[in-house]
Amino acid sequence: HFMAQFGPALKLPWTKLEAPELTDGLIDEVVDGTAVQLGQHSIADLERYRDDCLLAVQAAVRATKLKHGISLDE
């Protein structure tokens, strides 16, 4: 559903590159590849991993700003 709905818009950022045609075969390959990447992890597990990574980046930026005397508002 996602690919059918947003597929045409996916070409927009790649105006300088040739985009592949959004065929049923390409959609199947993307879905299959996503399933392989998912592996044994649930969507909830991957969401938690993503959120933990984002929190770690935010904490690192905050710590680095403080280390260099930069206001947290900047």
N, C-alpha and C positions, 0 to 999 in steps of 0.2 A: 504494500500500500504506500509506504513512504516513498519508494523509488518512483512509482507511477505518479504520485502527487507532486514531488519536488524535482524529479529528474530533469525536466527542461531548465529549471532555474540553476541546476548544478553546472550548466555550461557557462553561465555568466562570468564567474571569476576566472575562467580559463580562456578569455577572448584571444589571448596571444598563443594559445596552444590548441591543437586540434582535439576536440573531445570525442570520445567513442560514442557510437550510437547506443542508445539505451534499448537494447534488445532483451527479449526474454532470457536468452542465454547469459547475457551480462548480469542481469538481475539475479539469476540462479547462482552465478559464480560469487557475487557479493554476499548473498545470503549464506551460501555454503562456507565461504571464508570467515564470515562472522561467527558461524556455529563452531568452526575449528578454533578460533581465537577464544571463544567463550569457554571451551573446554569443560572442566568440571566445576567451574565457578557459576554461581547463580547471579542473576541480574542484581539482586540485593548485595551480594558480596562485591561485585564490581562497582556498584554505586558507593559503597562504604570505602573501598580502596580509593576511588576518585576523590571523595570528600576528604579523606585523610591526607591525600597528596595536596589538595588545595589548602587545607589548614596548615600543613607543614610549610608551604610556600609563603603563606601570609605571615606565619610566625618568623620565618627567616628574614623576610623583608622588614618586619617590625624590629627584630633584633639588630639588623644591619643599620637601620636608620638610627636607632639609639646609640649604637657603637660609634657612629660618625657625627653624633650631635645634631641630627636632622629631626625636625619636629615630625611627630606622627601624622600631623595634618597635611604635611607636604606630599 
